């Protein structure tokens, strides 16, 4: 009798664990961040702005480094690189923020527990990249 209760309890535990696991597995989504970046409506302008800024920085370096020592050239290059990094962060921050908001909205709408980067998923999960891209297009 005690053996049957133990077996029944173990079976009930395994069933509960299995149900819990399948519920949590159903709550995993994933996105392709690169595709979302490219799909963002402001991305082309940001890329164009960065190419233009890079050309201006290169021209600035050429004019400012003429006749300078290698150490002075390195200082100028470092200064220009810092400026480029700031411009890139300023251009990308609103885009990344929009993508995160869209991911959060899709996660809530689809009742998912978590959304991962596509490369982190080996098997399973739900690809929500297109749903997030649709949110970004609006």
Secondary structure, DSSP 8 states (H G I E B T S, - for coil): -HHHHHHHHHHHHHHHHHHHHHHHHHTEEEE-HHHHHHHSTTHHHHHHHHHHHHHHHHHHHHHHHTT--HHHHHHHHHHHHHHHHHHHHHHHHHHHHHHHHHHHHHHHHHT-SEEEEGGG-SS--EE-HHHHHHHHH-
